[in-house]
Amino acid sequence: MVKVKLKDVTKYFGKDRGVENINLSIDDGEYLAVLGVTGAGKTTTLYLIAGLLSPSNGCILFDDKDVTKLPAEDRNVGFVFEEYNLFPRMNVESNVLFGPIVKALDLTDSRQIAREMFSLLNIVGKEQNFPDEISGGQKQRVALARAIVSNANLLVMDDPLRALDAKIREILQVELRKLVKDLGLTCIHATHDTHEAMRVADRIAVFKDGEIVQIGTPEEVYNHPISLYVANFLGESSQIEGEIVIENNESFLKNSSGLRLKIDTNLKTGTKAIALVPAELVNVFDISEKDKINYDNVIDAQIISSKCIGEFYEIDIKMHDLTIKSKELIGRKIPLKERSKIVCGIDKDDFRIFPIEEEESNDQEKTTKI
Amino acid sequence: MSEIHFQHVTKIFGRKVEAVKDLSFIIEDGEYISLIGPSGCGKTTTLRLLAGTILPTRGRIFFDNTAMENISIQDRNIGFVFQHFAIFPHMSIWENVAYGPSVRGKSKKDIEHLVEKALKSLQLSDKAELYPISLSAPDWQKTALARVLASESRILLLDEPLGALDQKIREEFQVFLRNLVKKERLTAIHVTHDQAEALTISDRVVVMNKGQLVQIGAPTDLIFTPSNIFTSFFVGESDFLVGVVVDDREKYSEVKVGNNIIKVSNMGIERGKRVVVAIRREFFQIEKVSVEDKTRQDSKHNSLPGVVIQEQFLGLLKRIKIKLENQQIIEAKIHAKNPIHFKEHDNVRVIIDPDSARSFSYPKEGIVSALEM
């Protein structure tokens, strides 16, 4: 119910950069996920929007009105924290009604809204319980009810599901999106979990080192990652280094072991590049199906190992001298035994191609090796 | 040798909070076991019972046929690794690792030998003189593990040991941890809230709910052949169809769901009984059908008719939400590259693989209560 705009917003903590030059427009009723690793600037951005921090530079607009100097309590923002932050000495109902009481809203109305929220969020019957008497999932539902009940029209959530069990997280992802859409709220949800971001959001903003590196719908960000960093961050991928060759108007990537992959790129012949392919786009087939399948690249390979991790098989594949990762949904019947001879089908537009120079300048992320 | 035997173990806190109820199972020597289940299911209590920080109210625990009730924590020969790194910040890595053998009164020479061997095993030898503050989180966990090895513990208890690490590092550490346990021939019991982690790292997984053991089995058993509704629900994602058994042959039973009959795995439930059919969402196959086909009885496929509500793209996969004829909503997970786009109102047939459709007696208390966590 509110349009949010950040214009050139920068925040420094002393000499340390929190975020720099954030330009972001969030539409009325939009669900935006803010995605990034620890320290990418997600929480700082959320605090700036909610008014819990003020920017060093730039301005923040709600419905075209400058709220940069407006204190947090006047912004009508509901905030949900990772660690719930419920008042331990108040029961569930008092926690939820705390906002309306402080804001001197009509309590009869607020109680009615709270009751509706309890039933929407499946916490009816817990009103008189104290926070330490309810589960983590229920605490986060109470925090959510508290954030919404005081007429908030913008909901800001800082990794709200991080502390919860995987199963509860999955259930709450669905509930959250439904609730936000049903109530027509504008919502900003920070998370480090790509899958969660894809599941809840209309658009995803990927943060790195205090800046937005890409923003778009889940499909755009996933299918067209702007850099090797984003592509790698979005999931498990394999990288193949080689040189671009153009023959008969078709582009290929050739590597030193003689692997020749048909790819989709505008890069010129001779350019050194990395082809990155997400594990789930490497399709595994029995060798007997080689002539029946229809992919731009059909490559002989061998299974190194496979394991079932729930909804997927994770398969390591030897392809020429490379190890390639594949993820296959467990519903498909495929060869999984070690050393099985297989073929891999990969379409040319499933490779994300990055020239190597770009990789060196863009991918400065420090990774700790085990 | 470190075989662990839980014999009807119950732990009651206060007067009536039953944290663990009648737990019986055996962990074999050298086995890697994970405990999973919703918060409050009794995972951590089970770990504490093993460690000896609490004692069972009823039942007994044996290590290699020795009853543990009179054996103190320090004599149980157990090593711990927690989520939050319990290493001493004022001691170097070498001193941290030497702490265990030194409190056990080992000679200086023995301590040196044990510490060096443990540091080598954890690839920490070149960091021995450093202090925790100059190391990264994975190295803290490695230090904690080195300390367990240096103490010559044969049983390793891990409580969310990778909980504080970022996802990518966490995945690498899982492989490292499993290899270490196998190489050192330890028996490991690992509590985690991350199912993928449990399935990746363990020989067998224990699913717990409300203090009870729900199922114990190899990771693939839990996924492909869950033995009850709760495991089907908790491990991965399943949909549940309610029906009545109308026929039972050798391998398959026929179950009437709404106005349709589907073939499912025969799990020994008699004709005429109400059943819950659990199907993992990855095992549904979805095909579009024309309006004419929709009304025709589908004898060729083992399927149910439905109407698409929504298709959601999730990168790794697509989720298709479908309303069945009986108004129940199910969700199919299909390959992200599936070329067919499903739109709202599309008529579809939901094809069910009978081998992956598990049928369970309809729970007396109802499905919702059976799935309560």
Boltz contact constraints between the chains, C-beta under 6 A:
constraints:
  - contact:
      token1: [A, 135]
      token2: [B, 39]
      max_distance: 6.0
  - contact:
      token1: [A, 136]
      token2: [B, 39]
      max_distance: 6.0
  - contact:
      token1: [A, 165]
      token2: [B, 38]
      max_distance: 6.0
  - contact:
      token1: [A, 165]
      token2: [B, 39]
      max_distance: 6.0
  - contact:
      token1: [A, 165]
      token2: [B, 193]
      max_distance: 6.0
  - contact:
      token1: [A, 166]
      token2: [B, 195]
      max_distance: 6.0
  - contact:
      token1: [A, 167]
      token2: [B, 234]
      max_distance: 6.0
  - contact:
      token1: [A, 198]
      token2: [B, 314]
      max_distance: 6.0
  - contact:
      token1: [A, 198]
      token2: [B, 315]
      max_distance: 6.0
  - contact:
      token1: [A, 219]
      token2: [B, 313]
      max_distance: 6.0
  - contact:
      token1: [A, 222]
      token2: [B, 315]
      max_distance: 6.0
  - contact:
      token1: [A, 280]
      token2: [B, 316]
      max_distance: 6.0
  - contact:
      token1: [A, 280]
      token2: [B, 336]
      max_distance: 6.0
  - contact:
      token1: [A, 308]
      token2: [B, 220]
      max_distance: 6.0
  - contact:
      token1: [A, 308]
      token2: [B, 223]
      max_distance: 6.0
  - contact:
      token1: [A, 309]
      token2: [B, 196]
      max_distance: 6.0
  - contact:
      token1: [A, 309]
      token2: [B, 199]
      max_distance: 6.0
  - contact:
      token1: [A, 309]
      token2: [B, 200]
      max_distance: 6.0
  - contact:
      token1: [A, 310]
      token2: [B, 195]
      max_distance: 6.0
  - contact:
      token1: [A, 310]
      token2: [B, 196]
      max_distance: 6.0
  - contact:
      token1: [A, 310]
      token2: [B, 199]
      max_distance: 6.0
  - contact:
      token1: [A, 310]
      token2: [B, 236]
      max_distance: 6.0
  - contact:
      token1: [A, 311]
      token2: [B, 236]
      max_distance: 6.0
  - contact:
      token1: [A, 311]
      token2: [B, 282]
      max_distance: 6.0
  - contact:
      token1: [A, 329]
      token2: [B, 282]
      max_distance: 6.0
  - contact:
      token1: [A, 329]
      token2: [B, 335]
      max_distance: 6.0
  - contact:
      token1: [A, 330]
      token2: [B, 282]
      max_distance: 6.0
  - contact:
      token1: [A, 331]
      token2: [B, 282]
      max_distance: 6.0
  - contact:
      token1: [A, 331]
      token2: [B, 283]
      max_distance: 6.0
  - contact:
      token1: [A, 368]
      token2: [B, 136]
      max_distance: 6.0
  - contact:
      token1: [A, 368]
      token2: [B, 138]
      max_distance: 6.0
  - contact:
      token1: [A, 368]
      token2: [B, 169]
      max_distance: 6.0
  - contact:
      token1: [A, 370]
      token2: [B, 138]
      max_distance: 6.0
  - contact:
      token1: [A, 370]
      token2: [B, 172]
      max_distance: 6.0
  - contact:
      token1: [A, 370]
      token2: [B, 173]
      max_distance: 6.0
  - contact:
      token1: [A, 370]
      token2: [B, 176]
      max_distance: 6.0
